[in-house]
Amino acid sequence: MPNLCQAIPVAQTWVYEMTQKRAADLLAERLYQAGCRHAFGMPGGEVLTLVDALEQAGIKFTLVKHENAAGFMAEAVWQRTGAPGIVVATIGPGAMNAVNAVANAMQERVPLIMLSGCVDADEAQQYTHQVMDHSAVFAPITKATFTLSTASAGLITDKALGIALEGRPGPVFIDVPISVADANVSNAITPHRAPAGATAPAHGVDLDRARGWLAKARKPVMIVGVDAMNERAEEALLQFANHHNVPFVTTYKAKGIIAEDHPLCLGGAGLSPLADKHLLPFIQSADLILCAGYDPIEMRTGWQNIWDPAQVNVIDISAEPNHHYMHQATLNFTCDTATGLNTLSDGIAPVQTWTAGEVSAVKDALSKAFDTSEDWGPAAVIAECQRHLPANTTATADSGAHRILLSQIWKCSEPRSLLQSSALCTMGCAVPLAIGASIVEPERISVSFSGDAGFLMIAGELASAAELELKTIFVVFVDRSLALIELKQRQRQMVNRGVDFAHHDFAAIGRAFGGQGHRVTSRVELAEALKAAQQADTFTVIAAEIERGAYDGRI
């Protein structure tokens, strides 16, 4: 993956020979210099210049079937390459279709550059068709909004990139007036912003206290989150965990930041009460809790204030100050995860920790809780897919009961190999995430896991997979129900309403769009379908038929 800190030259001024170059060209060149190579969207007349400029700059524009899907494909590009994702939408309904994807990027900490066309300000004074205040819509769900201007096109783009990537990453919106996109710019001199350097806890009394706690801890535990993943802190985390023998839990988004076969790894957490039954008592038995890049936006309400920082030493190392109040710490350090851990650990000798076999015990309990030995059902589907697909498979998961179960069972051997919406938890994300991953890494198998309802939301993107000649594998859990919501409905002893729907032939849908399609009802049939999918020259839909209520007691 490219190092984004090297993608934009530091302390260097770029002088463009820009005779008769358009403002849209300057914007596109800046995005290219930042490592961007892919943009996704659906064009209208108002963004044709933008699309043309992106392509001329070397950024491939991919036509999607819905702007919401474009956002998730763009996220997959960021996750798998380290370059910001780009979404292009036309005026009015196009931009509004992208609202969910942008809100998702904000909560999922994804540096998305959202580009939209707009009517020129003077024209908007007397022309109202499809005209609305895009910036007012996107301001609450982005880190910043801009309207591109001719004289400052390069500067605005550079600002947008810096804001999108700094601290906790997130989306930035740029509205591009029609006349500005086409306007000529010349002899533009626009300096690149130097990326911010790594920061560490300040030296002083607080740091000395934290180091003293680490030296004395005999039951330390670490919770690792999306900040650490975005900061590429995996090496520092591995060194810290090994040196001090610290077991760790990750959020779902951070799964695989250290390979999950590591003896200190307790797996992912956040949405499963069944997992929490074992993980929370273990964490509460610790004498030192380290929050390493832990952003609790992914966690269910059961993780609110699970410790008292007056009773146990808690060190929070995070990208931004704590304004969420999901938990509090005894000491807070606002800095990048790797430098924070390295500073904390420097010179502290390792000691024996968890000497009574507690780590092995909780790992065994979790393994039994999420047993995969059933003859057939959702756990069997997940286990068979992991068994028959390569270790370096990129998996994606849609929201629903299957995602909670999969996030507990699926083992990640590397960072960013399981992509999902785990903060906003939006449905319909798995298919476009897998498509985006296949686009940037066509030699690597990508598999998406969707519930049947989520798959129906986004099935049109199978046409995109066919047109792009991708070999993505789409697994659908077919139980004719919004299983997670139906389960909650039953738990509240309510009448079944609005959660069931008709049976559909998902394998036939796959074939209709030009791919392969398999309906499977056993482990043997699924294994055969997975083998065929890996040998196919097109995408494959595998419809795994499971019983209603199959998640009862499993998540």
N, C-alpha and C positions, 0 to 999 in steps of 0.2 A: 504494500500500500504506500502511496506517496506521502511524504512528510509535508503537511500543509504549511508548516513553518518555513519550509524551503521553497514552497511554490511561489510565494511573493517575495521578490528580492528586498532585502533590508537596506534602508538608508540609500536608496538608489532612485534617481529621477528618470523617468522614461519620457523621451521626446519623440513624438510621433510625426512622421511626415504624412500629413493628413489632407493633402490637397483634394478637395471635393469628396471627402469621406463623410458619411452620415453619422449622426449622433448614435444611432442604433449600432453602427459598426464599432464605435468606441466602447459602448457598453459590452458588446459581445467579446471584444478583444480582452477587456479586463477580466471577464468571466473565464475566458480561456487561460489567461495567465495564472489564474487561481487554481487551475487544475481541472476545471469543468470540461467535460467532453460529451455530456448527454443532457438533452432537454426533452421534456414530455408535455404534450398538451393537445388541444384541438384548436386550429386557427380560425379566425374570422378575418374579414377585410381589414380590421383595425390593427392586426398584428402581423400582417404579411411581411412588412419591412423587418420586424424583429426576427421572424423565422429565417428570412433571407440572410440577415446579418449573422445570426448564430451559425448557420451552415457555412457561410463564407469564412468565418473565424475558425472553423474546425470543430464546432459543437454540433453533433448529430441531433436533429430534431426527429422524435418518434411520435407519430400520430397515434393517439389512444382513442378509446370509444367513449370515455367520460373523464372529465378533468379531475374528479376525485381519485380515480385510478392513477392518474399522472403523478399525484403527490406521493403515492406509495412506491411507484417505480423509482421516482427521484430519491426517496429515502433509501431504497436498496442500493442505489449507486453510491450514496454517502457511506452507508455501512460497509460496503465491500471494497470501495476504492479510497475513501477518505476525502473525496472532493464534494463540495456542496451540490445538492440537487437543484434542478431548475424546472419550474412549471410555467408554461405559457398558456394564458387564457384570453379570450377575446372579451370585448366590452359586455357589461350587463350580465346576462345569464351564464356566460362562460366563466366569468370571475366568480359568480355566486355558486356555481357548481363546485368550485375549488375550496369553498369555505371550510368544509369538514377536514380536508387534507391539510390545510394550513393550521387549523386548530389542533389537529393531531400532531403536526410537527412542533408546535409550541409546547405541548405537554410531553411529547416524547423526546424533546431536546435535539431536534434535527435541524441543521442549518440549511433551510430551504430558501431559495431565491424565487419569489413569486412575481412573475411579470404579467402585466395586463395592459391592453390598449385602452385608451380613453379619448373621448371627444375633447377637442381643444377648448380651453376655458371660455374664450370669446364666443365660440359656437354654442356652448352649453347655455349661454344666456338666453338663447331664443330657440334652441332645438332640444326636445325632451325625449325623443324615442330612445329607449334603452339607457338613458343617461341617469346615473346615480353617483353618489359620493363613495367611490370604492375605498378611499382611505379611511372614511368613517367606519365602514364595515370591518376592515382588516386591522384597524388600530388596536382593538382589545385582544386580538389573537396573534399578534406579531411582536417582535422586539422593536421594530421601527417601520415607518412607512415613508416613502419618498414619491415625489412626482418629478420625473426626469426633465431636465432643462437642457437646452442646447449648449450653453457655455460651461455647464458643470456636469456633463454626462459622465465623464471619467471619474470625477471626484465623487459623485453620488454612488456610482457603482462600487468604488473602493470603500466608501463608508458602509454600504450595505453588506459587503463581504466581511469587513472587520467586525461589524456588530453581530452578524449571523454566527460568526465563529468564536467570538470571545466569551469568556466566562462559561455559563451554560449555553450551548448553542441553541439556535432557534430560527424561525422564519423571519424574513424581511420582505416587505412588499414594495414593488416599484411600479407606479402607474406611468405609462408612456403615452403622452399625447400624440395623436397621429402626425401632426406637423413636425413635432420635435424628432420623432424617429427618422423622418426623411430629411431633416435639416442638415445642411452641410456644416462641418466644423473643420477648422484648419489650424495648423501650428499649435495644437493643444499641448500644453505642458502640465501634466498632472502627476504629482508625486505619489508613490505607493506609501501606504501607512505601514510602518514597521510593526510586525506582530508583537504582542505583549510577551515578555519573558516569563519564565516559571517563577512562582513566588513560594516562599517557605514561611513556616511559623516564625514570628519575630523572636529573636533571642531575648531571654529575660526570665522572670520568675515563673510565668505560666509554662514556658517550654521546659524549664528545670523540673517543675512539678510533674508534667506529663512524662518526662523521661524517668523520673523516680517511680512513678506508677508502673511503667512498663518493666523496669528492673525488678520490681517486687511481685509482679503478677504471677500467679500460679494457675489461674483459670481464665486466661484472656480469650476473647472471641472477637471476630471481625465481621462486620456486615458491609458488603461491597456493592456499590450501585452504579448507575448509568454515568455519573460524573467520571468515575475511574475508567469506564469503558471509553467514553468520548475523549479522554485525555491520553489514551493509549498507555495506561499505567500498568499493564500486565506484568512486565518484568520486575518492577519494583514490588508489586504485590506478592509475586512468587518468592522473591528473595526474602521479604519480610516474614511471610508465613513460614517458610522453611527455617529461617534463622531462629525465630522465636517460638516455633512450634505452635502457631496460632490457628485453630480451626476457623473456617469462615463459611458464611452463608452469602449468597448473592441474590439480588433481585432478578426477576425474569429477564430483564433487558441486559443484565450483566452476565448471564449464563455463559460459561466457557472462557471467561476472562483468565481463569486458570483451568486447565483441563479437568473435567469433572471426575476423572478416575483418580485424582490426587487423594491420598489418604486423609487429608485434612478438609476436603471439600464436603460440605453438608448439603449441597445442591441449591436449587433456586427456591425462592419463597415470595410470598406476597398476597396470593389470592386463595390459597387452599386452607380451610379450617382443619382439615385432616393433617396436613403437614405442620400447621401451627401447633397442634396438640403435642408434638414432639419437640419442635424447634424452640418455641417460646420458653418452656421451662428450662431448657438447656441454656439459652441466653441469659435468663434471669438468675441462673446459678453462677454466672461468671463473676470474677472480681475485677475485671477490666473489660469494657466494651469499646471497641474502636469502630467508628463509622467512617469508612474509607471511601470517599466519593459517593456516599449514600444519599440519594435523593428519594425521599419517601413518597413521591408522587405516585409510585406504582403500587403502593401497599393498601390492603383492605383496612377497614376501620379497626380490626383486631390488633393492629400494630401501633395504635395510638398510645403513646406514653406507657410503654410496656416495662419501663424501668424508672426508678427515681434517682436522678443524678445527685441527690443528697445522700443516698444510701450506697451507691456503687459508682466507681470512677468511670466516667464516660468521656471519650475524646472524639470530637466531631471534626473531621477534615473534609471541607466541602468547597465547591467552587464559588458559592455565594453565601452571604450571611443567612442565618435561619430566621425566616419570616413565616414559615409554615406552621410551626408549633405542633407538628405531628409527634415530635419528641424534643426533649431538651438534653443538653450535655453539661457536664461539669466544667469542661473547657472546650471552646470553639476556636478552630483555626481555619481561616478563610484563605485557602491556597490550593495549588494543584496537588493531587493525591500522591504522586511519586515523590516529589520533593519533600512533601510533608512527612511521609513515612520514612524516607531516608534520613531526614534531619532528626526525627524522633528516635530512630534506631541507632544512630551513629555512636559507636563506642559502648553500647549496652550489650553485655555478655548474655548469651542464651542460658536459660535455666530449664529444668524439667517442668512440664505443664501437663495438666489433666492426667495425673498418674494412676487414677483408679479405673481407667478404661472407659471413661464417659463418652469420648468421641466415637469409639467403635460401637458403643451401645446405642447411641442415637442414630448412627448410620444404619445399624441393623433394624432398628425400629421403623425407620423410614422405608427401608427396602421391603419389609413385611407389609407396611401400610399400603404401599403402591405395588403390590404383587402383580406380575404380568403372566401368570401361569394359566389363566382362564383359557378354556377351549376356544372361545370366540367372544368378541366384544371390543370396546374401544381400546383397552389396554393391550389386547392381542394385536390389534391393527398397528398400534404404535411400535410394539416390540418387533413385529415382523418387518416393518419398514426399516427400523434401525438395523436389524440383522442383515437385511439383503441389500441395503444401500451402502455406498462407500463411506468410510469414516469422515471424509472431508465434504460430505454433502452439505449444502446450504438448505436448511429447512425454514419454512415460514408457517405461522399459525394464526388463524383467524380467532376472533373472540367467541367465547362460548365454553361450555363444559369441557369439550375436547381439549381446548387450549390449556386449561388448568391441569388436566390430567397429563397432557403431553409435556408440559413444562416441568412436571415432577419426574416423569419417567425418562424423557429423551436426554441422553448424555451428550454434551458438547465437548469436543476435543480442542476447540480453539475459539477465540473471541468472535463475536458477530456472525456465528454460524446458525443461530436460531433467531429469526427476525419476527417481531410481532408488535402489536399495539398494546402496550401493557400499562400505559398511564391513562390515555383517553379510552382505551379498549373499544375502538371503533370496529364495527363489522365490515366485512368485505375487503379486508386489507391483505389477506394471505396470497390470493391469486396475483395481484399486481406486484407485491413484494417479490414473489418468486420469479415473475417475468422480468422485473428489473435486474435481479441477480443473474438470471440467465443471459441477459443482454451483455452485461459487463464481464461475465465469466462463462462463456459458452462451453468451455471444456469441462466445467464443473457441474455436477448434477445438482439441480434445484428441485425441491419437492415442497408443495404447499399442502397444508392440512386445513380443511374447511368443514364447517357444519353445512348441512344441506341448505339452510336458510341463507347463510352468508354467501354461499356459492351462487345461489340464484340472484343475489344482489349484483354480482359482478361478472356473470357468465359471458357477457358480451366481449370481455377482454380475451376470451379464447380466440376470437378472430384476430386480435393483435398477435397472440402467440403463433397462430398459423401464418400470418403475413410476414412475421419476422423469422420464420422457419426455426423456431425454438424447439427444444426437446424437453421442456419442463414437464414434471410429473405432478398432477393435481389429484390429491386423495380427498375424497368426500365422505364424511361420516353421515350415512343416510338413516335417519330415524323418524323423519316426518314431523319434527317438533323443534321448537326453540327449547332445547333440552334444559339449559341452565335456568331459564325463566320458568319453565314448566315445573322444574324441581322446587324452586322457591315458592311457586304458587301452591304446590301440594304441602310444602312445609308449613305454610300459613293457613292450611285447611280451607283453601278457597276452591270454588268451582272452576273446572278447566274452561278457560275462555281466552281466545286470541293467541294461543301458543301452538296449535296443531295445524297442519296443512296436508295437502294431497301428496301422494307418492309420485315421483318423477323419475324418468329413465335418464339418469345422469351420464351413463356410458353412451347412450344414443346421442345426447347433447354434444359430447366430445367428438363423436364421429361426424355429426352434422357440421361441425365447425372445421373439419378437416384433420382431426387427430385420431388417435386410437381411443377406444373405450372398452372398459372391462367392468363387469358387475361381479363382485366377490362376496362370498358368504362363509368362507373358512380360511384358515391359515394357509392351507395348501393352494387354494385358488389365488390368494393374495400374493404368495411367493411367486407363482407362475406369472401373474400380471406384472409384478415388479421386474422380473427377469425380462419379459417382453418389452416393457417400457424402456429399459436401459439399452435395448438393442434397436429401438425404433428410430426412424428418421424424422419423426414429428413428435408433437406433444402427446401426452396420454392422460386421460381421465380414468381414475379408478374409483368406482362407487362401492364403498364398503357398507353393506347392509347390516345394521345392528338393531337390537331390540330397543323399544322404548323403555325408559327407566334404567338403561344400562349403566348410567353414571351414579345411581343411588349407592351411597356409602363409599364411593370411590374418590371423592374430591374434598 
